[in-house]
């Protein structure tokens, strides 16, 4: 279960979500040197407990890198190949410093991923009254809807 477990998390059946985050990345504030995942959920149900933390760390790092490369007001879909299977990192970066990210396999519909990110960002903005905590620690804002949505939309049945 050692080295192969981290790769196993990205081998879900078609149309599946693997991770989601709501990230603070204030481009106007130069003192922030990297994005902060205020809320982050990673599906590790298909991975043995030994590999779960490494899968979460790996996806968190890739998601942080994708957010950092997406300009405010832009959308990005970044393709990553794992064992011959395409995985997409969807990023929406708003001009208010909030970015949303989903990780899904190639069969998950892009339209659904984008709509889900937008809904999560709207709900998160309402919960925080439009201002983000200044903490620079990951997972500083509990947001149960992130985990609920990831579970609800885990496998696309369309």
BELZI-V870761 format. One record per backbone hydrogen bond with DSSP energy under -1.0 kcal/mol. CO is the residue of the C=O (numbers start at 0). NH is the residue of the N-H. If there is no record, write none. Layout:
# BELZI-V870761
co nh
CO NH
CO NH
This chain:
# BELZI-V870761
co nh
3 7
6 9
7 10
14 155
15 104
17 42
18 102
19 40
20 100
21 37
21 38
22 98
23 35
24 26
25 28
28 31
35 23
35 37
36 138
37 140
38 21
40 19
43 46
47 50
50 54
51 55
52 56
53 57
54 58
55 59
56 60
57 61
58 62
59 63
60 64
61 65
62 66
63 67
64 68
66 69
70 73
73 92
75 90
77 88
79 86
81 84
84 81
85 105
86 79
87 103
88 77
89 101
90 75
91 99
92 72
93 96
96 24
97 93
98 22
99 91
100 20
101 89
102 17
102 18
103 87
104 107
108 112
109 113
110 114
111 115
112 116
113 117
114 118
115 119
116 120
117 121
118 122
119 123
120 124
121 125
122 126
123 127
124 129
125 128
127 130
142 145
143 147
144 148
145 149
146 150
147 151
148 152
153 16
